[in-house]
């Protein structure tokens, strides 16, 4: 299981604030529901946890998604981010 926090793919955050992929690969302010839709479209099994906070932003309940994935976390984040861009267009 790989954890995806919205902060991991948020273009508006710096790496020290939690972004894991490049700004070019990231999306602006992704929501938990957008990430869920992207994961569904990719045909992956997942578990959503809405009432949890990213450790660096403990005061904000952004939620997270746990995804079954057999490649690297960065590959998953890029795939999900790319799918969100596709969904938004």
C-alpha positions in Angstrom: 0.0 0.0 0.0 1.2 3.4 -0.9 -0.1 6.6 0.8 -1.1 9.6 -1.3 -1.6 12.9 0.5 -2.9 15.7 -1.6 0.2 17.7 -0.5 2.4 15.2 -2.5 1.1 16.5 -5.8 0.2 20.1 -5.0 1.9 22.5 -7.4 1.5 25.4 -4.9 3.7 23.7 -2.3 7.5 23.5 -2.1 9.4 20.2 -1.6 10.0 21.1 2.0 6.2 21.7 2.5 5.5 18.1 1.2 5.4 18.1 -2.6 7.1 15.0 -3.9 7.1 15.5 -7.7 8.2 18.3 -10.0 6.0 21.4 -10.4 5.6 20.4 -14.1 4.1 17.0 -13.1 2.0 18.5 -10.2 -1.4 20.0 -10.2 -2.8 23.1 -8.5 -4.6 22.4 -5.3 -5.7 18.7 -5.9 -8.7 17.6 -3.8 -9.2 14.2 -2.2 -12.1 13.5 -4.5 -10.0 14.3 -7.6 -7.3 11.9 -6.4 -10.0 9.3 -5.8 -11.4 9.7 -9.3 -8.0 9.5 -10.8 -7.2 6.3 -8.9 -10.6 4.8 -10.0 -9.9 5.6 -13.6 -6.5 4.0 -13.3 -8.3 0.8 -12.1 -6.4 0.6 -8.9 -7.8 -0.7 -5.6 -7.7 1.9 -2.8 -8.9 2.9 0.6 -9.8 6.5 1.4 -9.3 8.1 4.8 -11.0 11.5 5.0 -10.5 12.5 8.6 -6.7 12.4 8.8 -4.2 15.3 8.7 -0.9 15.5 6.8 1.8 15.5 9.6 3.3 18.8 8.3 -0.2 20.4 8.4 -1.7 18.7 11.4 -4.3 21.5 11.8 -5.9 20.7 8.4 -7.8 17.5 7.7 -6.8 17.0 4.0 -7.3 13.2 4.1 -5.3 10.6 2.3 -5.7 7.6 0.0 -4.0 4.2 0.4 -3.4 2.6 -3.0 -2.4 -0.9 -4.0 0.6 -0.3 -6.3 3.6 -2.5 -7.3 5.9 0.2 -8.8 7.5 3.2 -7.1 5.6 5.9 -5.2 6.9 8.6 -7.5 5.6 6.7 -10.6 2.2 6.4 -8.9 2.1 10.1 -8.0 3.0 11.1 -11.6 0.3 8.8 -12.9 -2.4 10.2 -10.6 -1.4 13.8 -11.2 -1.5 13.2 -15.0 -4.9 11.6 -14.7 -6.2 14.6 -12.7 -4.9 16.9 -15.4 -6.8 14.8 -18.0 -10.0 14.9 -15.9 -9.8 18.7 -15.5 -9.6 19.3 -19.2 
